[in-house]
Amino acid sequence: MPERYTLDGFRNAAAMSTSLQEKTEKQRDMLAQWAFDTRPILGRFHIWLEDVETEWTRGRPDPNKPSDMSFVPGGLERQLALTCAVTALGTRLFGRYGEGEGLDKAGINAVKKDADAISAYAMSEGLWYLTRHLPENHAIMVCLGEGLMPKAGETEEMGSNPNLGFGRVYARPEVAKYLDGKVLKLLNDPAYGWNGFYRDIQKAGITVWGAAIDTLENTSRFALGREEGTMTILHVFDQPLHILRPYEGYMGALTLPKEVEEQAAAEAILIDYRTPRRLVLKAIQATYPGIKPENIHVWTLGGSSRVKRLSGLWKEWQDVGVHLVEKGWKLPDGGEIFTESGTYSPTHSIGTWEDENGETHLFLCDGYAASAEALQAASLAPILGLHTSLSVFTSKFSLPYDKERKVMLLDPESDDFHRKLSELIGEDVDQETCEHYREMIAEAADAGINLEKATLNADDFFPEKKWGVLALGSYMGYDPYTATEGVVKVAQDTYRVTVRLVSRKVAKLVTLTLRLMEGEEESRTIFQPLLTRFLAGEDFRDRPVKISDSGRIRNELQTLCAEALEFPTRDNMQVHFDRIPDSIFSPSKRDRLKELLIWYKERHPVWFSWLEVV
């Protein structure tokens, strides 16, 4: 029989454990509290919580005046942390880690999609199960996610990866149904904009916590078996982001210590993404007198796919003698840097230090990032004492960075758009290219991205300029920027997983020791999406159908093939199979998916009344 999670049962089990007997009463109480608070998620994934360790890394609550570290109550905070940890653990164990090594581009992409499917499914399930502990009038709504579009070096026919994107609502049923209706109205009614949406949820007395999610950061490195940098990132905000529909793009991002921006302002120098880098250097040297240009270390994305976009930026820094961080360069604590991906974690390393000769060094980040990563890093900035300036980019990689930001400021509806675009690019563009740029600008504007400002910061994404955040990251592999370990096996079916939690008040590391109660092979099924199991060969006809299958399949379709879905009404989902490219599902898998959906619809028409196969 599986072990049941109750507070009394856990304490009884704890009393019989020699290792627990050796712990202090405070440690035993903390473990019991974690097990009690997180029991829905532990039970869902058949995991036993063996141990919890907490290390405060910035600030520390007064033990005589206990308080939550953010706007998220302590019990929910623990559930969010466990959700991140379980996502990292399940992805590392069952996401085909390293199986892309030696494969061609299509093979690597298939591994990436399988890994993203595991991570998105685990995160989604964790969020769903913790919603039973949300206050009755609260909801978590995903506003930005990773995976909607191919990244640099990938081709468009590769399609999107499984992801958690805009409009996914996690709340008690009544609240979720209400919000789903409002989200569908945002998507389908051009006259219903952000103001109407925000007014309606406030009038209904509903508190929406927005979320920006990247369930698997550095997917390519994960697929190739690169240990460093693979992680799960979840940022929860005390209000929804000003986003109106699914969106993923790119944003230029310059992040450096806040004191540099303040010193520049005192000398009448504006520091934002448009500032010539020689002036940024001047502000840095005014802030840290005597710092040598070669001791300023600028991290940017690298690689051949970024040459057209970033070579001008690289040259700006190199022309003033600044060091561009290269692959293999080491931070003071010995962490070895990579630059082909991963724009989030380097934010944690921004700052100064002194070497053995007493010389001051500065590490900062420049270049660009995908939109969710950019917003996540920008929301870390005020917490870490940093300044981030963003600039919206296109999703093409054919223009230099300084032209990218200018293109997105053009009016796509103006009569002279073609002429202005051609002048900016430096050559007469054909009609197809013109329309493509027009669509990219319109897509960002329709999603609520502010294109009227030349540069943005995190405040521009929130309806209230004062906002709170709880930033969580759990590590699948070693993180060189924070010297944090990844998933570590400590015994049979038992693993140690680390989660970093950061808020405006404090920051801490939580290390959870988790045991797979059903063993690794049985747990593989537990972490697999139902549709993934069916597409891999499991016969859906032989499996007893449960009413919960309806919700699971609806949820998984939104994760696995979002671009193929339409929602004409709140209670209706259309699946357009002609919109699913071969890169997402092979023709045979696509046919099998259509077959099983039709089978469910015909056999259980009431449970699947929401489904329409087109």
C-alpha positions in Angstrom: 0.0 0.0 0.0 1.3 3.5 -0.8 2.3 5.6 2.2 -0.3 8.2 3.1 0.6 11.8 3.9 -1.0 13.0 7.1 0.7 15.1 9.7 0.2 12.4 12.4 1.3 9.7 10.1 4.4 11.6 9.0 5.4 12.2 12.7 4.9 8.5 13.5 7.2 7.6 10.5 9.7 10.3 11.6 9.8 8.8 15.1 10.9 5.5 13.7 13.7 6.9 11.6 17.2 7.0 13.1 18.3 9.9 11.0 15.3 11.9 12.1 15.9 11.1 15.7 19.3 12.7 15.3 17.7 16.0 14.1 16.8 18.8 16.4 13.2 19.3 17.4 13.2 22.4 15.2 14.4 20.5 12.1 11.8 17.7 12.7 9.0 20.3 13.0 10.1 22.0 9.8 10.2 18.7 7.9 6.7 17.8 9.3 5.4 21.3 8.3 6.8 20.9 4.7 5.3 17.4 4.4 1.9 18.6 5.6 1.8 21.7 3.4 3.0 20.0 0.3 1.0 16.7 0.6 -1.2 17.4 -2.5 1.9 17.5 -4.8 3.8 14.8 -3.0 0.7 12.5 -3.3 0.2 13.4 -7.0 3.7 12.4 -7.9 4.0 9.5 -5.4 7.0 11.1 -3.7 8.1 10.9 -0.1 9.8 13.9 1.5 12.9 12.7 3.3 14.5 15.9 4.4 14.5 19.7 4.1 17.4 22.1 4.6 17.1 25.8 4.4 20.0 28.4 4.0 19.3 32.1 4.1 21.5 33.8 1.5 20.3 37.4 1.8 18.6 38.8 4.8 17.0 36.7 7.5 13.6 37.0 9.2 13.5 37.8 12.9 13.0 34.4 14.6 10.9 36.2 17.2 8.7 37.8 14.6 8.1 35.1 11.9 6.7 36.4 8.7 6.3 35.3 5.1 9.2 36.1 2.7 6.8 37.6 0.1 3.1 38.2 -0.6 2.8 34.4 -1.0 1.7 32.8 2.3 4.2 30.3 3.7 2.2 27.2 2.9 1.8 28.1 -0.8 5.4 29.2 -0.9 6.4 25.7 0.1 4.1 24.2 -2.5 5.5 26.4 -5.3 9.1 25.5 -4.2 8.2 21.8 -4.3 6.5 22.2 -7.7 9.8 23.6 -9.1 11.8 20.8 -7.4 9.5 18.1 -8.8 9.7 19.6 -12.2 13.5 19.7 -12.2 13.7 16.1 -10.8 11.2 14.6 -13.2 12.7 16.4 -16.2 16.2 15.3 -15.3 15.2 11.7 -14.8 12.6 11.2 -17.5 13.2 14.0 -20.1 15.7 12.1 -22.2 18.7 14.0 -20.8 21.7 13.8 -23.1 19.9 11.7 -25.7 20.4 14.3 -28.4 24.1 13.9 -28.5 25.2 12.8 -32.0 21.8 13.2 -33.6 21.0 15.4 -36.5 19.0 18.7 -36.0 15.7 16.9 -36.4 16.7 14.3 -33.9 17.9 16.9 -31.4 14.7 18.8 -31.8 12.6 15.7 -31.1 14.5 15.2 -27.8 14.0 18.8 -26.9 10.3 18.6 -27.5 10.1 15.4 -25.3 12.0 17.2 -22.5 9.8 20.3 -22.7 6.7 18.1 -22.6 7.8 16.4 -19.3 8.8 19.7 -17.7 5.7 21.6 -18.8 3.5 18.7 -17.7 5.1 18.4 -14.3 4.9 22.1 -13.7 1.3 22.3 -14.8 0.3 19.4 -12.6 2.0 20.9 -9.6 0.3 24.2 -10.1 -3.1 22.6 -10.5 -2.7 20.5 -7.3 -1.6 23.5 -5.2 -4.6 25.6 -6.3 -6.8 23.8 -3.7 -4.8 25.8 -1.1 -5.2 29.1 -2.9 -7.5 31.6 -1.1 -11.0 31.3 -2.5 -10.8 34.5 -4.6 -7.2 34.0 -5.9 -5.8 32.6 -9.1 -2.4 32.0 -10.7 -2.5 33.0 -14.4 0.4 32.3 -16.8 1.2 35.5 -18.7 4.5 34.7 -20.4 6.1 31.4 -21.2 9.0 29.9 -23.2 8.6 27.6 -26.2 6.2 29.3 -28.6 8.8 30.0 -31.2 12.1 28.5 -32.5 15.3 30.0 -31.1 18.5 31.3 -32.8 19.9 28.5 -35.0 16.6 26.8 -35.3 14.4 26.9 -38.4 10.8 27.9 -38.5 9.6 24.5 -39.6 10.7 23.1 -36.2 7.7 24.7 -34.7 7.0 25.5 -31.0 8.0 23.3 -28.1 5.5 22.2 -25.4 5.1 25.1 -23.0 3.0 26.8 -20.4 1.9 30.1 -22.0 -0.5 33.0 -21.8 -4.0 32.3 -20.5 -3.4 29.1 -18.4 -5.4 29.6 -15.2 -4.9 27.7 -12.0 -7.6 28.4 -9.4 -10.6 26.9 -7.7 -13.3 25.8 -10.2 -15.6 28.8 -9.9 -12.7 31.3 -10.2 -11.0 29.4 -13.0 -14.2 29.3 -15.1 -14.8 33.0 -14.6 -11.2 33.9 -15.6 -11.2 31.5 -18.6 -14.2 33.3 -19.9 -12.5 36.6 -19.6 -9.3 35.3 -21.3 -11.3 33.9 -24.2 -13.0 37.3 -24.5 -9.5 38.9 -24.7 -8.6 36.5 -27.5 -11.7 36.7 -29.5 -13.3 40.2 -29.0 -11.2 43.0 -30.5 -13.2 45.6 -28.5 -12.4 44.0 -25.2 -8.9 45.1 -24.2 -6.7 45.1 -21.1 -8.6 47.9 -19.3 -11.9 45.9 -19.6 -10.2 42.7 -18.4 -8.5 44.3 -15.4 -11.7 46.3 -14.5 -13.8 43.1 -14.6 -11.5 41.0 -12.4 -11.3 43.8 -9.9 -15.0 44.3 -9.9 -15.4 40.5 -9.3 -13.1 40.8 -6.3 -10.6 38.3 -7.8 -6.9 38.6 -7.1 -4.8 37.3 -10.0 -1.2 36.4 -9.5 0.6 36.6 -12.8 3.4 34.2 -13.7 6.3 34.0 -16.1 7.5 30.5 -16.6 10.4 28.7 -18.3 9.9 25.1 -17.4 13.3 24.0 -18.9 15.9 26.7 -19.3 18.7 25.7 -21.7 16.8 23.0 -23.4 19.4 22.5 -26.1 22.1 22.0 -23.5 19.9 19.6 -21.7 19.2 17.5 -24.8 23.0 17.4 -25.6 23.8 16.3 -22.0 25.5 19.5 -20.9 25.3 19.5 -17.1 25.7 23.2 -16.4 22.9 25.7 -16.5 19.8 23.5 -16.9 17.0 24.6 -14.6 13.3 25.4 -14.1 12.3 29.0 -13.6 9.0 30.3 -12.1 8.3 33.9 -11.3 5.0 34.7 -9.5 3.8 38.3 -9.3 1.2 39.9 -7.1 -0.7 41.1 -10.2 -1.2 39.9 -13.8 1.3 41.1 -16.4 0.0 43.6 -19.1 -0.1 40.8 -21.7 -3.2 40.3 -23.9 -2.5 37.1 -25.8 0.2 34.4 -26.3 3.5 36.0 -27.1 7.1 35.2 -27.3 9.7 37.4 -28.9 13.1 38.8 -28.1 14.2 41.8 -26.1 17.5 43.6 -26.0 18.7 43.8 -22.4 21.4 45.7 -20.6 21.8 44.9 -16.9 24.4 46.5 -14.6 24.6 47.6 -10.9 22.0 50.2 -9.9 24.7 52.5 -8.6 26.2 52.9 -12.1 22.8 54.1 -13.4 22.5 56.5 -10.4 26.1 57.8 -10.9 25.4 58.4 -14.6 22.2 60.3 -13.8 24.2 62.5 -11.4 26.4 63.4 -14.4 23.5 63.9 -16.8 24.1 60.7 -18.6 21.1 58.6 -19.5 21.8 54.8 -19.1 19.4 52.6 -21.1 19.7 50.1 -24.0 20.3 52.9 -26.5 23.3 54.5 -24.7 26.5 54.2 -26.6 28.7 51.7 -24.8 31.6 54.2 -24.5 29.3 56.3 -22.3 28.3 53.3 -20.3 32.0 52.7 -19.7 32.4 56.3 -18.6 29.6 55.9 -16.1 31.2 52.6 -14.8 34.6 54.3 -14.4 32.9 57.2 -12.6 31.2 54.8 -10.2 34.3 52.7 -9.6 37.3 55.1 -9.9 40.4 53.4 -11.2 38.7 50.4 -12.7 40.5 49.2 -15.8 38.5 48.6 -19.0 40.0 45.1 -19.3 38.6 44.3 -15.8 35.1 45.0 -17.0 33.6 41.6 -18.1 30.6 41.8 -20.3 28.5 38.6 -20.8 26.5 38.3 -24.0 25.1 35.5 -26.0 27.6 34.2 -28.5 27.9 31.9 -31.5 27.6 32.1 -35.3 23.8 32.5 -35.2 24.2 35.8 -33.3 26.8 37.4 -35.5 24.4 39.5 -37.6 22.5 40.7 -34.5 25.3 41.3 -32.0 28.6 41.7 -33.8 28.2 45.5 -33.7 27.6 45.4 -29.9 30.6 43.2 -29.5 32.7 45.7 -31.5 31.5 48.6 -29.4 32.7 47.0 -26.2 36.0 45.8 -27.8 36.8 49.2 -29.2 36.9 50.7 -25.7 39.0 47.8 -24.4 36.4 46.0 -22.4 36.6 42.2 -22.0 33.8 40.2 -23.7 33.3 37.0 -21.7 34.1 33.9 -23.8 33.2 30.3 -23.3 35.3 28.7 -20.6 36.0 32.0 -18.8 35.8 31.5 -15.0 34.1 33.6 -12.4 36.0 34.4 -9.1 34.5 31.3 -7.4 35.6 29.1 -10.3 32.3 28.8 -12.1 33.0 28.1 -15.8 30.9 30.3 -18.2 29.0 29.2 -21.3 27.6 31.8 -23.7 25.5 29.8 -26.3 22.4 30.1 -24.2 21.1 30.9 -20.7 20.5 34.6 -20.2 18.7 34.3 -16.8 21.3 32.9 -14.3 24.1 35.4 -15.2 22.0 38.1 -13.6 22.8 36.6 -10.2 26.5 37.2 -10.8 26.4 40.9 -11.8 28.5 43.0 -9.5 32.1 43.8 -8.5 34.9 42.0 -6.7 38.6 42.6 -6.0 41.3 40.2 -7.3 44.4 39.1 -5.4 46.2 42.3 -6.5 43.4 44.5 -5.1 42.1 45.5 -8.5 38.4 46.0 -8.9 36.5 43.9 -11.5 32.9 44.2 -12.7 30.7 41.6 -14.3 27.6 42.8 -16.3 25.2 41.4 -18.9 24.3 42.9 -22.3 22.8 41.7 -25.6 19.3 40.2 -25.8 17.1 37.4 -24.4 13.8 35.7 -25.2 10.9 37.7 -23.8 10.1 35.5 -20.8 13.7 35.3 -19.7 14.2 39.0 -20.2 11.2 39.9 -18.0 12.3 37.3 -15.4 15.8 38.8 -15.3 14.4 42.4 -15.3 12.1 41.5 -12.3 15.2 40.3 -10.4 17.0 43.5 -11.0 15.5 45.7 -8.3 15.8 42.9 -5.8 19.5 42.4 -6.5 20.3 46.1 -6.6 20.6 46.2 -10.4 19.2 48.3 -13.3 17.8 46.7 -16.4 16.8 48.4 -19.6 14.9 46.5 -22.3 14.3 47.1 -26.0 11.8 45.1 -28.0 13.4 43.1 -30.9 12.0 41.2 -33.9 12.2 37.4 -34.2 14.5 37.6 -37.2 18.2 37.5 -36.9 19.2 39.4 -40.0 19.6 43.0 -38.6 22.1 44.4 -36.1 20.9 45.1 -32.6 20.7 48.9 -33.0 18.4 48.5 -36.0 16.3 45.8 -34.4 15.0 48.2 -31.7 14.3 50.9 -34.3 12.3 48.6 -36.5 9.9 47.7 -33.7 9.1 51.5 -33.2 7.8 51.8 -36.8 4.0 52.1 -37.4 3.0 49.0 -39.4 -0.2 50.7 -40.5 1.4 53.8 -42.0 1.4 54.3 -45.7 5.1 54.9 -45.8 6.0 51.8 -43.7 7.7 50.1 -46.7 9.8 53.1 -47.4 10.9 53.7 -43.8 11.7 50.0 -43.3 13.8 50.0 -46.4 15.7 53.1 -45.3 16.3 51.6 -41.9 17.6 48.3 -43.3 19.6 50.1 -46.0 18.1 48.4 -49.0 14.8 48.1 -50.8 13.0 45.2 -49.2 10.6 42.9 -51.1 7.0 42.8 -50.3 7.2 39.4 -48.5 9.9 40.7 -46.1 7.9 43.9 -45.6 4.8 42.0 -44.6 6.8 39.7 -42.3 8.1 42.7 -40.4 4.7 44.3 -40.3 3.3 41.1 -38.8 6.0 40.9 -36.1 5.3 44.5 -35.0 1.5 44.0 -35.0 1.9 40.7 -33.1 3.8 42.5 -30.3 1.4 45.4 -30.2 -1.7 43.1 -30.1 -0.1 41.2 -27.2 0.0 44.4 -25.2 3.8 45.1 -25.5 4.4 48.8 -25.2 5.9 49.8 -28.5 5.5 53.5 -27.9 8.5 53.7 -25.6 12.0 53.3 -27.0 13.1 51.3 -24.0 11.2 49.5 -21.2 11.8 48.2 -17.7 10.0 45.7 -15.6 7.5 48.4 -14.4 6.1 48.6 -17.9 4.7 45.1 -17.7 2.5 45.7 -14.7 -0.8 47.6 -14.3 0.3 48.8 -10.9 3.8 50.3 -10.9 4.4 48.9 -7.4 4.6 45.2 -7.7 5.8 42.2 -5.7 7.6 39.0 -7.0 8.6 35.6 -5.7 11.3 34.2 -8.0 11.9 30.5 -7.9 14.5 28.5 -9.7 15.3 24.8 -9.3 18.4 23.3 -10.8 18.6 20.1 -12.9 22.3 20.6 -13.4 25.1 22.6 -11.7 24.7 26.4 -12.0 28.1 28.1 -12.4 26.8 31.5 -11.7 25.5 30.8 -8.2 27.6 27.7 -7.5 24.4 25.7 -6.9 24.3 21.9 -7.3 21.7 20.2 -9.6 19.8 17.0 -9.0 22.0 14.6 -7.0 21.3 10.9 -6.4 21.9 10.1 -2.7 20.4 6.6 -2.5 18.2 4.2 -4.4 15.3 6.2 -5.9 16.3 9.1 -3.6 17.5 12.5 -4.9 18.5 15.9 -3.5 17.1 18.9 -5.4 17.8 22.6 -4.7 15.4 25.5 -5.1 16.4 29.1 -4.9 13.7 31.5 -3.7 14.2 35.3 -4.0 11.9 38.1 -2.9 12.3 41.8 -2.2 12.8 41.1 1.4 15.1 38.0 1.6 16.5 35.1 -0.4 17.1 31.5 0.5 18.1 28.1 -0.8 16.0 25.1 0.0 17.4 21.6 -0.5 14.8 18.9 -0.6 15.6 15.2 -0.4 12.9 13.3 -2.4 12.3 9.6 -2.7 10.3 8.0 -5.5 7.9 5.8 -3.6 7.0 3.6 -6.7 10.6 3.3 -8.0 12.1 4.9 -11.1 10.3 2.8 -13.8 6.8 3.2 -12.3 7.6 6.9 -11.7 8.4 7.3 -15.4 4.7 6.7 -16.1 3.6 9.0 -13.3 5.6 11.9 -14.9 4.5 11.2 -18.5 1.6 13.2 -20.0 -1.3 10.9 -20.9 -1.2 11.8 -24.5 2.5 11.2 -24.7 2.0 7.7 -23.3 -0.7 7.0 -25.9 1.4 8.4 -28.8 4.3 6.2 -27.6 2.3 3.1 -28.1 0.1 2.5 -25.0 -3.3 1.4 -26.1 -5.9 4.0 -25.0 -8.7 1.5 -25.7 -7.4 -0.9 -23.0 -7.1 1.7 -20.3 -10.1 2.4 -18.0 -11.4 5.8 -18.8 -11.9 8.2 -15.9 -13.8 11.5 -15.9 -10.5 13.2 -15.0 -9.2 12.1 -18.4 -11.3 14.9 -19.9 -9.5 17.6 -18.0 -6.1 16.0 -18.4 -6.4 15.7 -22.2 -7.7 19.3 -22.5 -4.8 20.5 -20.4 -2.2 18.5 -22.3 -3.4 19.7 -25.7 -2.8 23.2 -24.6 0.7 22.3 -23.6 1.7 20.1 -26.6 0.2 21.8 -29.6 -1.1 25.3 -28.6 -0.8 26.6 -32.2 -3.4 24.1 -33.4 -6.1 25.2 -31.0 -9.0 27.7 -31.2 -11.5 28.5 -28.5 -14.8 29.8 -30.1 -16.5 29.7 -26.8 -15.5 29.1 -23.1 -16.8 25.5 -23.4 -15.5 24.6 -26.8 -12.0 23.7 -28.0 -11.2 23.1 -31.7 -8.2 21.1 -32.7 -7.0 22.0 -36.2 -4.8 19.1 -37.3 -3.7 20.9 -40.5 -1.9 23.4 -38.2 0.3 20.8 -36.5 3.6 20.6 -38.4 5.5 17.3 -38.8 8.2 18.7 -36.5 5.8 18.6 -33.5 4.1 15.3 -34.4 5.2 13.0 -37.1 2.3 12.1 -39.6 1.8 8.8 -37.9 1.6 10.3 -34.4 -0.6 13.1 -35.7 -3.0 10.4 -37.2 -2.9 8.5 -33.9 -3.7 11.7 -31.9 -6.7 12.4 -34.2 -7.8 8.8 -33.9 -7.7 8.7 -30.1 -9.4 12.1 -29.7 -12.3 11.0 -32.0 -12.5 7.7 -30.0 -12.9 9.6 -26.7 -15.4 12.0 -28.3 -17.6 9.2 -29.6 -17.4 6.9 -26.6 -17.8 9.6 -24.0 -19.7 12.5 -25.6 -20.8 14.1 -22.3 -17.3 14.2 -20.8 -15.7 15.4 -24.1 -18.5 17.8 -25.2 -15.9 20.6 -25.2 -13.8 18.8 -27.9 -14.2 19.5 -31.7 -11.8 17.8 -34.1 -11.3 19.8 -37.3 
